[in-house]
């Protein structure tokens, strides 16, 4: 039985791996993220996280992932404070933005990266909704200041692409990646 090493402390990613029945170990990467400025950066961040963990798990499959929200060409990471969370939500209100996740899979010296993109249309939000949502605390650990799997779902009108990508781990893309690299997703 092979196991996967998830180089991420994201509880949402762990939940998604549990949902599809994979055996895995969570190992938080010590890589310090410098910030995301382009769509390509999500793959680089995912790879850097996986590389950081590889040294402690030789011969294992290491999965790194990084997700960012892009609005009008600008990357929106996790908000630093409530004011920034509200600003992010205002900027997304009534607009289409993209959510991009980079995946990196490492085994020994082989490194494979892919990127998944989903378009999200958010309905127009009023100030009362934004204040209440920020006050809930939910936006504070999420790229773009909302979680589609939580109360943030109330703001999303439509998505084009993978729902699970917006949560933080595009499962179909991950399954194809694991399969192509010889990791047994069935019977793991």
N, C-alpha and C positions, 0 to 999 in steps of 0.2 A: 504494500500500500504506500503510495507516494503522498507526501503532504506538500502544501504550498506555504511559503512564508510570505505573509502580507506585510510589506514595509510601509505601514500606515497605521496611525492610531485612530483613524476615523471609525466611529461606531457604526455609521451607516454602511460603510464598505464591508465591515465584518458581518453585519446583519444580512447583507445581500449574499455574501458567500455562504453563510449558514442556510439561507433560503434555498439555494440551489444544491445543498448537500455536500459541499466540498470540505475536506479535512484541511485545516490550515492552522498556522500559528501566527499570532500578531506580534510583530516586532517593530516598535516605533523607531523610525530612522532618526539618527542624530543630525541629519543634513539640515543646515540652516538655509531656508529659502530666501534668495535675494529679491524675489518679486517677479511678477509675470508682466511682460510687455507685449508679447505677440502670441499668436496661436501656436507657433512652434515651441515656445517656451514650456508649454504644459508637458510635452514629451520629454524635454530636457530635465524638468523637475522630477518627473516620474522615474527617469533613468538614474538621476543622481540619488534619489531615495533608495532605489533598489541596489545600486552600487555600494552605498553606505552599509547596508545590511549583509551583502554578499560575503564579506570577509569573515563573518562569524558562522556562516552556514554553507561551507563549500559543498558542491555537488547537489545542492537543493535548488528547487525552482523558487525564484524570488520575484514577487510581483510588486511593482511600484505604481502609484497612480497619483495624478494631480488634476484637479478640476478648476476651471476659471470661467467666469461670466464675462462676455464681451458685449459692450453696448456702444454703438457708434464708433467702433474701432478702439475703444478704451477698455482695458482690462479692469474688472471689478473683483477684488479679492474679498477676504473676510473683513468686515468693518472693524475699525479700531475702537469705535465708541458708538453710543446711541445716535449722536448727531450725524456721523458718517453713514450709519445704517439708514436713517431717514432720508438723507441725500441720495443714497443709492436707489432706494425705493421710488423716490420722486423721479429719478432719471429713467427708471424702467417703466413707470406708469404709462399705460396706453401705447406702448411700443413693442416692437419685436427685437429680441436680443438673442445671442447665441451662447450656448453652454458647451464648452469643449473640455473633454477629458483626454489626457494622455495616459497611455498604459505602457509600461516597460516590463518585459519578462526576461530574466537572466537565469541561465543555468551554465555553470562553469564559466567559460569565456564567451559564450554565445549571448548576444544582447539583441532583443527585438523590441521595437517600439511601434505603436500605432496611435492614432488620434481619432476620436469620435466627436461629431458635431450635431447638436440638436438646436433647432430654432424654437423659441418660446415667445408667445404673444401674451403680454400681461394686460389685463383690462385697466382702464383709468382708475386710479385710486384717489380717494379724498384724504385730506389731512387727518381726519379723525381715525380712519382705518390705519394709516401709516403710524400714527402715535400709539394706537392700541397694540399693533403688531410689534413695534419696537419695544414697548413696555413689557410684552410677553417674554422677551428675552430670546425668542426663537431665532431671530436673524443673526445673532452675534457670532456664531461659529460657522457661518455658511457664506460661501462665495456669492456675491451679489446680494447678500442680506435677505435671502428668503430660502425656505425649504419647501419644495413641491410635495414632499411626503408628509408634511405637517400642515399647520394653519396657512402657510403660504400657498397651498393649493387653492385657496379661496380667490387668489389673485390671477391665476393662470387661466386664460381663455382657450388657448390652443397650443399644441406642440406639434412640431414636424420633425420626426426622428425618434430616437430611443428615449423612452421615459426614464429608464434606469440610469442613463447617462446624466440626466439632470439631478438625480439623487447622488451620483458620484462614481458609479461603476457600470459602464455599458456591458451588460451581461452577455448579450449575443456576440458582440465583438470579442469579449474576453473568452468565451467558449471556443470560438473559431481560432483564436490565438493559441490557447492552451492545446487544443487538438493538433494544430499544425506543428507544435513543438514537442509532441509526444507525451503530454501530460494527460492521464486518464480522467476525463471529466465524469464518465459513467463508471461506477464501481470504485470510486476514489475512497 
